[in-house]
Every structure is written in structure tokens, then in C-alpha cells.
């Protein structure tokens, strides 16, 4: 198991006393890794100009009482000392406030106001710049808090809290708390806020604090530090260190997660390969299906053409058969009509022939009767009552018929009569 990284130390805030030439260096670079937002400048004004002015007054008095050329020399020397005294006073009265900082002015030791960046002149000796405060820089502050209990009362190894603050009211800051005391107040407030946050999370979710939203903590700190003229600009939790046992569990979980990720990547590659293979198979199947569809369409078109041709042939054959049947029918009908006409004419001729035959039969009967009457003896007709033939006449006729038949006359006459009587 690798050794856990060493926990960072709390950032330290302090104020230093330095000359005006070192103010910029302390405010921008700090002092031995410590944050210096406030510098107490040493007063560079000296009272040697009063000594020079006293010498000038003495020489002026000497020239006034002595007179002569020596008095002129004494006056010139006195003027020279006066110029040096004024130059000394002017140089000592100059105060230059660095850009991004604010000077806190005091009179007779009482803070009266502030001095904006730039050059200022403090002519009176009771006026002094007590502090130079950095009011433009967002000062970073790191607060690693150890032994932070979680919701299950498991102490976390450490939680690092990083914030940036800016001094918005330099007078309230130096008058109310000062840099050294502010360091204690800020570290206590940060520890309190971090422990409140750690109490709200479970141990297995402690790593979720890294990079989480700490807006509520920032508002909490701003409410506590508002009276000191300080405002928190930004804050976050860059690192959380779990206990050793949880770190081992975490290492195992991370290893399992990495293996799972590797398996997932391998499966993803395999799945993509399979998907690509399936897509290729699908494309090939689509092409085969399209080719088969084209073949089926061509076969269907050929079948349609064959069917159309067969239908056309069948229709032609049917038309031919229909025409043949119609022709035969017309011929049969014409033949039947002709036969009917012939039969009608034949029937008409038979009717006409029947009348003729009847006439001929009747005439032959008359002729036969006449011949018979001529050759036959005169029968004795015995008439009965009412004109009917009597039994006696019938008996006589029966006796005469055989004789008539023997002569042959009746035999020749009777067949002709029978033929003529037929239709």
C-alpha cells in the first residue's frame, strides 16, 4: 500500500512591521510562506530638519549681531541649512500608497480615514499612516481540517478547504480584529463549517465532497466575517482523505472499477465487432434479397408474358372455335331451315297429293263400281224398314262375292284401290 500524501498545513495570516520600501514585497509575496494582508509601515520622517532649521536660525542671529562680510557668509550658510531643512521636511512628508492597497490614516493615534492609491503629503507630524491594507487582491487561504466525523461518526483523516477572501473595509478590519486575530477567527470558522458539512455525509460518500457545491458554507462564513470587513469570494473542497481502512476498501473498489471498465471496453469492442459483422450480414442479405426480388420480378414478368401469350392464344383458339361453331351452327341452322322448308314444301305436296289421290281413288272407285256394275248381275235388293239392308240382302251378297273373285276382276281392282288409298 502506498503511503498517503502528507496533509498540508493551515495557511497563516499575520501583519508585519516594515519600512516603506518593503511594503510591496510583503503584501505581494508574504513573509516566509505566511500571508501578509496588512503592513505597519515605519515612519520615515526624522526630526533632523529641526536641527538644520535651528542652525540656520543661529547663523542668522550671528549675522544680525556681527555684521560685515562674515555676516553675509553666515546668512548664505543659514539659507543653505534652511533649504536642506525644507527638503528634508518635504521628503519626509511624502507618502506613496501602492496600487491595489489602502492606507489607514490616523491623527494623534486615532484612525480618521483612508488614503487612496497614489502620492500623498503628511506635513503635520501628528498625522501618520498606521496600516497599509491589501484591498484588491483575492487572498488564497488553505485550511486542512483533521479528524472530521461523518454521519456514522467515523473520523475522516482530513478535509482540505480552500477559499479566497478580500478585505473590503480596511478600517473595520484593522480596528476590529487585525490580521493575527483574523487568522484564528477564520481557521475556527472554517473548521466549524467543514465539520458541519462532514456530519451530513455518509462515509462511503465522503469522496463526493471533492469539488462539491459549498455555496452554503461560503454564505455561512460571509455572515460570520461580515463585521470584520472581509468577504469570501470563492471556496471549494479540493481533497478528502479517508481513514486507512476505507482507503484500502477504496483501492479495492477502484481496482474492481478499473477491471469493470476494462471488461466493459472489451465487451464494447466485441459488441461493436459483432454489430459490424451483423450489419455486414444484413447488408449481404439485403443484396441477396434484392437480387432474388429482381429475379422474382423478372420471373413474374415472364410468367405474366407467358400467361398473356397463352391467354391470347386461348382467346384466338376460342375465337376460332366460336367462329367455327357459329359457322357450323349457321350451316346447321341453314340446313335445318332448308330441310324445314323442304319438309314444309313436301308436306304441302303431300297435302296436294292426298287430295289428288283421294280424287283418283274416288274416280277409280267409281270406275270399279261402274265395271262391277256392268259385269255383275242385278242383285235383288230387299229393303227393310227405314232403308237399312236386310239380312236377306247381306246373305245374297256373300254368295256372289266368291264368284266375282273367281273371275279375277275383283282381284285386279282391289289392290289398286288399296295403293291409291294410302297417303
C-alpha positions in Angstrom: 0.0 0.0 0.0 1.3 3.4 -0.9 1.8 6.0 1.7 -0.9 8.6 1.9 0.2 12.1 0.9 1.2 14.4 3.8 -1.6 16.8 4.8 -1.0 20.4 4.1 -0.7 22.9 6.9 -3.1 25.7 7.7 -2.3 29.0 5.9 -1.1 31.6 8.3 -2.2 35.3 8.3 -0.2 37.9 10.1 0.8 41.5 9.9 4.4 42.8 9.8 6.2 46.0 10.6 8.4 47.1 7.7 9.8 50.2 6.0 8.0 51.8 3.1 10.4 50.1 0.6 9.4 46.6 1.8 5.6 47.2 1.8 5.1 46.0 -1.7 7.2 42.9 -1.2 5.3 41.8 1.9 1.9 42.4 0.5 2.6 40.5 -2.7 4.9 37.8 -1.6 4.1 37.3 2.1 6.7 36.5 4.8 8.3 33.0 4.9 5.2 31.4 3.3 2.7 33.3 5.5 0.1 35.6 4.2 0.6 39.3 4.9 -2.5 41.3 4.0 -1.6 44.2 6.4 1.8 46.0 6.8 2.5 48.5 9.5 4.9 51.0 7.9 7.7 52.6 9.9 7.5 56.3 10.0 10.5 57.5 7.9 10.1 61.1 9.0 13.0 62.3 11.2 13.4 65.5 13.2 16.9 66.3 11.9 15.3 69.1 9.8 14.6 70.8 13.1 18.3 70.7 13.9 19.1 72.2 10.5 16.5 74.9 11.0 18.0 75.7 14.4 21.5 76.0 12.9 20.0 78.3 10.2 18.4 80.5 12.9 21.6 80.6 14.9 23.6 81.7 11.9 21.0 84.3 11.0 21.2 85.7 14.6 25.0 85.6 14.4 24.9 87.6 11.1 22.5 90.0 12.6 24.8 90.9 15.6 28.2 90.7 13.9 27.7 92.5 10.6 30.3 92.8 7.9 31.5 90.2 5.3 31.3 87.5 7.9 27.6 88.3 8.4 26.9 87.8 4.6 28.6 84.4 4.7 26.6 83.5 7.8 23.4 84.4 6.0 24.3 82.3 3.0 25.1 79.3 5.2 21.8 79.9 7.1 19.9 79.9 3.8 21.6 76.7 2.8 20.6 75.0 6.0 17.0 76.3 5.6 16.9 74.7 2.1 18.2 71.4 3.5 15.6 71.5 6.3 12.8 72.2 3.9 14.0 69.5 1.5 14.2 67.1 4.5 10.7 68.0 5.6 9.3 67.6 2.0 10.9 64.2 1.6 9.6 63.0 4.9 6.1 64.3 4.2 5.7 62.2 1.0 3.6 59.0 1.4 3.1 56.7 -1.6 0.2 54.2 -1.4 0.7 51.2 -3.7 -1.9 50.5 -6.3 -4.4 47.9 -5.0 -3.8 48.9 -1.4 -5.4 51.4 1.0 -3.6 53.4 3.7 -5.2 53.9 7.1 -4.6 57.5 8.3 -4.5 58.4 12.0 -4.2 61.7 13.8 -2.8 61.7 17.3 -3.1 57.9 17.2 -6.8 57.9 16.3 -7.9 56.4 13.0 -9.5 59.1 10.9 -9.9 57.7 7.4 -8.2 56.1 4.5 -5.7 57.1 1.8 -6.4 56.0 -1.8 -3.5 54.7 -4.0 -1.1 57.4 -5.1 1.1 60.1 -3.6 0.0 62.0 -0.5 1.7 64.6 1.7 1.5 64.4 5.5 3.0 67.8 6.6 1.9 67.6 10.3 3.9 65.3 12.5 0.8 64.1 14.3 -0.6 62.6 11.0 0.6 59.1 10.3 -0.2 56.1 8.1 -0.9 53.4 10.7 -1.5 50.5 8.2 -1.3 49.6 4.6 -4.0 47.1 3.7 -4.3 45.0 0.6 -7.9 45.6 -0.6 -7.7 44.5 -4.2 -6.1 41.0 -4.1 -8.1 37.9 -3.7 -6.1 36.3 -0.9 -5.9 32.4 -1.1 -6.4 30.5 2.2 -6.0 26.8 2.7 -7.5 25.1 5.7 -6.9 21.3 6.1 -9.2 20.1 8.9 -8.2 16.8 10.6 -10.5 14.3 12.3 -13.8 15.2 10.7 -16.5 12.8 11.9 -19.1 11.6 9.3 -22.7 10.8 9.7 -21.8 7.4 11.1 -19.3 9.1 13.5 -16.3 7.7 11.5 -13.5 10.3 11.7 -12.1 11.2 8.3 -8.4 11.7 8.1 -8.6 15.2 6.7 -10.7 17.5 4.6 -8.9 20.4 2.8 -10.9 23.6 2.4 -9.7 26.3 0.0 -11.1 29.7 -0.1 -10.3 33.2 -1.4 -11.1 36.3 0.6 -10.7 40.0 0.1 -10.6 42.9 2.6 -13.5 45.2 1.6 -13.4 47.6 4.6 -9.8 48.1 5.7 -10.7 50.4 8.6 -13.1 47.8 10.1 -10.5 45.1 9.6 -7.6 46.8 11.4 -9.8 48.4 14.0 -12.0 45.4 14.9 -9.7 42.3 14.6 -6.3 42.7 12.9 -4.5 40.2 10.8 -3.3 37.9 13.5 -6.6 37.6 15.3 -8.3 37.2 12.0 -6.2 34.1 11.3 -7.6 32.5 14.5 -11.2 33.5 13.8 -11.0 32.3 10.2 -9.5 29.0 11.0 -12.1 28.3 13.7 -15.0 29.3 11.4 -13.6 27.1 8.6 -13.2 24.1 10.9 -16.7 24.6 12.2 -18.2 24.8 8.7 -16.2 21.8 7.5 -17.2 19.6 10.4 -20.9 20.6 9.9 -20.6 19.5 6.3 -18.9 16.2 7.1 -21.6 15.4 9.6 -24.1 15.5 6.7 -22.5 12.8 4.5 -22.0 9.1 4.9 -18.5 7.6 4.9 -18.8 5.8 1.6 -19.9 9.1 0.0 -17.1 11.2 1.6 -15.2 11.5 -1.7 -18.3 13.2 -3.2 -17.3 16.3 -1.1 -14.4 16.9 -3.5 -15.5 19.6 -5.9 -19.0 19.7 -4.4 -21.1 22.8 -4.1 -20.0 24.7 -1.0 -22.2 27.8 -1.6 -23.9 27.4 1.8 -20.6 27.2 3.6 -19.4 30.3 1.8 -22.6 32.2 2.9 -22.1 30.9 6.4 -18.5 32.2 6.5 -19.6 35.6 5.0 -22.2 36.1 7.7 -19.6 35.4 10.4 -16.9 37.6 8.8 -19.1 40.5 7.6 -18.4 42.5 10.7 -14.7 42.4 10.1 -14.8 44.0 6.7 -13.9 40.7 4.9 -15.8 38.9 2.1 -15.3 35.3 0.9 -15.0 35.4 -2.9 -14.8 31.7 -3.6 -14.5 28.3 -1.9 -14.2 24.7 -2.7 -13.0 21.3 -1.2 -10.0 20.1 -3.2 -9.2 17.0 -1.3 -10.7 14.5 1.2 -8.6 11.8 2.9 -10.4 8.8 4.2 -9.2 6.5 7.1 -6.7 3.8 6.2 -9.3 1.0 6.3 -11.6 2.9 4.0 -8.7 3.8 1.7 -7.9 0.0 1.4 -11.6 -0.6 0.6 -11.5 2.3 -1.9 -8.3 0.9 -3.5 -10.1 -2.4 -3.9 -13.2 -0.7 -5.3 -11.1 1.4 -7.7 -9.3 -1.7 -8.9 -12.6 -3.5 -9.4 -13.9 -0.4 -11.1 -10.9 -0.4 -13.4 -11.3 -4.1 -14.2 -15.0 -3.5 -14.8 -14.2 -0.6 -17.1 -11.7 -2.8 -18.9 -14.3 -5.5 -19.2 -16.8 -3.0 -20.4 -14.4 -1.7 -23.0 -13.6 -5.2 -24.2 -17.2 -6.1 -24.3 -17.9 -2.8 -26.1 -15.3 -3.7 -28.7 -16.7 -7.3 -29.0 -20.2 -5.9 -29.3 -19.1 -3.4 -31.9 -17.4 -6.2 -33.9 -20.5 -8.4 -33.6 -22.7 -5.5 -34.6 -20.4 -4.7 -37.6 -20.5 -8.4 -38.6 -24.3 -8.5 -38.2 -24.6 -5.3 -40.2 -22.4 -6.8 -43.0 -24.5 -9.9 -42.9 -27.6 -7.8 -43.1 -26.3 -5.8 -46.0 -25.3 -9.0 -47.8 -28.7 -10.5 -47.0 -30.3 -7.3 -48.3 -28.3 -7.5 -51.5 -29.2 -11.2 -52.0 -32.8 -10.4 -51.2 -32.8 -7.5 -53.7 -31.2 -9.9 -56.3 -33.8 -12.5 -55.6 -36.6 -9.9 -55.7 -35.3 -8.8 -59.1 -35.2 -12.5 -60.3 -38.7 -13.0 -58.9 -39.9 -9.8 -60.6 -38.3 -11.0 -63.9 -39.9 -14.5 -63.5 -43.2 -12.9 -62.6 -42.9 -10.6 -65.7 -42.0 -13.6 -67.8 -44.9 -15.6 -66.3 -47.2 -12.7 -67.0 -46.0 -12.5 -70.5 -46.4 -16.3 -70.9 -49.9 -16.1 -69.4 -50.7 -13.2 -71.6 -49.5 -15.1 -74.6 -51.3 -18.2 -73.6 -54.5 -16.2 -72.9 -54.1 -14.6 -76.3 -53.6 -18.0 -77.9 -56.6 -19.4 -76.0 -58.6 -16.4 -76.9 -57.6 -16.8 -80.5 -58.4 -20.6 -80.3 -61.7 -19.8 -78.6 -62.4 -17.1 -81.2 -61.6 -19.7 -83.9 -63.7 -22.4 -82.2 -66.5 -19.8 -81.6 -66.4 -18.8 -85.3 -66.3 -22.5 -86.3 -69.2 -23.3 -84.0 -71.0 -20.2 -85.3 -70.3 -21.3 -88.8 -71.4 -24.8 -88.1 -74.4 -23.5 -86.3 -75.2 -21.2 -89.1 -74.7 -24.1 -91.6 -76.8 -26.4 -89.4 -79.4 -23.7 -89.0 -79.4 -23.1 -92.7 -79.6 -26.8 -93.4 -82.4 -27.2 -90.8 -84.2 -24.2 -92.3 -83.8 -25.7 -95.8 -84.9 -29.1 -94.6 -87.8 -27.5 -92.8 -88.6 -25.6 -95.9 -88.3 -28.8 -98.0 -90.4 -30.7 -95.4 -92.9 -27.9 -95.5 -93.0 -28.0 -99.3 -93.1 -31.8 -99.1 -95.9 -31.6 -96.6 -97.7 -29.2 -98.8 -97.0 -31.6 -101.7 -98.3 -34.5 -99.6 -101.4 -32.5 -98.8 -101.8 -31.7 -102.5 -101.1 -35.4 -103.5 -103.6 -36.6 -100.9 -106.3 -34.6 -102.4 -105.3 -35.8 -105.9 -105.1 -39.4 -104.6 -108.5 -39.1 -102.9 -109.8 -37.7 -106.2 -108.2 -40.6 -108.1 -109.4 -43.1 -105.6 -112.8 -41.8 -105.7 -112.7 -41.8 -109.5 -111.3 -45.3 -109.6 -113.9 -46.4 -107.2 -116.5 -45.0 -109.4 -114.9 -46.8 -112.4 -114.6 -50.0 -110.5 -118.1 -49.7 -109.3 -119.1 -49.0 -112.8 -117.3 -52.1 -114.1 -118.6 -54.1 -111.4 -122.0 -52.8 -112.0 -121.7 -53.6 -115.6 -120.5 -57.1 -115.1 -122.3 -58.1 -112.0 -125.8 -59.4 -112.2 -128.5 -57.3 -110.9 -129.0 -58.1 -107.4 -132.3 -58.3 -105.8 -132.4 -55.7 -103.2 -134.6 -56.2 -100.4 -135.0 -53.2 -98.4 -136.0 -53.2 -94.9 -137.8 -50.7 -93.0 -136.1 -47.4 -92.6 -133.8 -48.0 -95.7 -131.3 -50.3 -94.0 -130.1 -53.5 -95.7 -131.8 -56.5 -94.5 -130.3 -59.9 -93.6 -131.5 -61.3 -96.9 -129.5 -58.8 -98.9 -126.4 -59.5 -96.9 -126.7 -63.2 -97.5 -127.1 -62.8 -101.2 -124.0 -60.5 -101.4 -122.0 -63.1 -99.6 -122.8 -65.7 -102.0 -122.0 -63.6 -105.0 -118.5 -62.4 -103.9 -116.8 -65.7 -104.4 -118.0 -65.8 -107.9 -116.7 -62.3 -108.6 -113.4 -63.2 -107.2 -113.1 -66.3 -109.4 -113.5 -64.2 -112.5 -110.4 -62.1 -111.5 -112.0 -58.8 -111.9 -112.3 -58.1 -108.2 -108.6 -59.2 -107.6 -107.3 -56.6 -110.0 -109.4 -53.8 -108.8 -108.9 -54.3 -105.0 -105.0 -53.8 -104.8 -105.1 -50.7 -106.9 -107.7 -49.3 -104.7 -105.7 -50.1 -101.6 -102.5 -48.4 -103.1 -104.3 -45.4 -104.0 -106.0 -45.1 -100.7 -102.6 -44.9 -98.8 -101.1 -41.5 -98.2 
